[in-house]
Amino acid sequence: AGLQDTTPPLTTYALEGEKEGDLYAGPVTVTLNATDDMSGVNYTMYQLDGGIWQEYNNPFVVSDYGGHIVWFYSVDLAGNVESEKNCTFTMITPDITPPVTTCTLDGEMVSGIYISDVTATLTATDDMSGVNYTMYKINDGVWQEYSSPFVVSENGTYTIYFYSADNAKNVEPEKNIIFIIDLSDVVLKVAFMFGQIRNLAIINNFIVFDAVSVRYFSFSPFDFGIYDSGEQIMVSNKFIGLLTFRFIFGFFKVGS
């Protein structure tokens, strides 16, 4: 007597379609494949999203957006019935929208000019397929992939160019942000034009102009001593805030 077949068939599935991450961005083709090494497969049944059970003959296409579940099982020629199995998948509206990237600059600014190192942070968002990567370059430098905030620390005018791409291969139009760094010292020239001045002190807010921009300075109160009319003293400092001096004659950059 031959061996009796007591083992049910084995059914596997395959899903085919355009994917965006773990999701599908278009119709999904479902293929079921049943095997039975003894008596052979008699038939395979399947059910889509709680609908009626029907016999499987050929791959079928699911084209409605949303989440789906396919139940299935097979029966062999010896009458062995496989336990029900299922597969799940989700279809979304195709992502045709590129990511959005913003650039944030962090540093000490005076009158629109940075007087310290500048830290640039790029933040990209994409609500559908998700951000794949972000690229940037500084001035005419090479493009490089962004991974973490970076620091710009030299004097000069800078343009940061940047863009992102998502997992659906949508590429954002290139953007840019421009800023200036000026870390140079300044010399203040103070003149006394009204006879002797004792204990020159910081008082009302004072704005100093040069050929490039408006600058603001800050010094703690101190005593210059006594000076005669026409004498001058020199004070050097960084740009650090708001200048409040009386009897200002003028100011010059270092080296001027």
ABEGO torsion letter per residue (X at the ends): XBBBBABBBBBBBBBBEBBBEABBABBBBBBBBBBBABAEBABBBBBBGGBBBBBBABBBBBABBEBBBBBBBBBBAAGBBBBBBBBBBBBBBBBABBBBBBBBBBEBBBGGBBABBBBBBBBBBBABAEBABBBBBBEABBBBBBABBBBBABBEBBBBBBBBBBAAGBBBBBBBBBBBBBABBBBBBBBBAAEBBBGBBBBBBBBBBBAABBBBBBBBBBBAEBBBBGBBBBBBBBBAEBBBBBGBAEBBBBGX
